């Protein structure tokens, strides 16, 4: 059965690859962007800024006005910041949370009454491995993803009566534009910053892990299967064996021992 799908953030990475594959499967795909980009002519592109509520409302109303329904919402759009908790600029922190969490919440709330009235739907939200464990020098990215985790768990129980399914996606390291985009929102530390030396060392490891990550199409193909699945799982961890193992160890090992493993990987002294 072909579905009407709203996916945010299709200018690059997961969103671009997923929207194109879904459209190729014959689904009616609406993808959101903040600026004009080239995409498949079979995708309907909408301007949307997750930090502006009226932009969110207008995008949803446009789809409902044309299609009369929204079967699947994929909360993909987001941003990355980096820096020490103590010295990160407050404007970076606010933008991170307004985009990755508050914007996602506002969009979900706009779509929920539509799905209730039509008798069901599926909401797929991107968390991260960083939503299951705090990452050094990406604290507000992790905080936003942790918030999505709690929000989705609560939402799943609230909307079960309306046949609305809630799915979480936890990607590991993928080779996307995240590293390059995050550099626009890094804390401007220098040699006077007490965290500078450790910060630079750890961020180099994070960027190396991302550069060696999987291609976005791996996740995009999985998302198409999830969209088309009648009874999807509540969570999909799409990551390397080592990263899946790290998630398992987080819940098995004593906290101090697991922290030592993370500290060793990120060269925290």
PyMOL commands that set and color helices and strands:
alter all, ss='L'
color gray80, all
select helices_A, chain A and resi 13-24+53-67+90-118+129-131+139-162+178-185+196-211+216-228+241-252+255-265
alter helices_A, ss='H'
color red, helices_A
select strands_A, chain A and resi 4-8+28-33+43-47+72-75+121-126+164-171+235-238
alter strands_A, ss='S'
color yellow, strands_A
deselect
rebuild
show_as cartoon
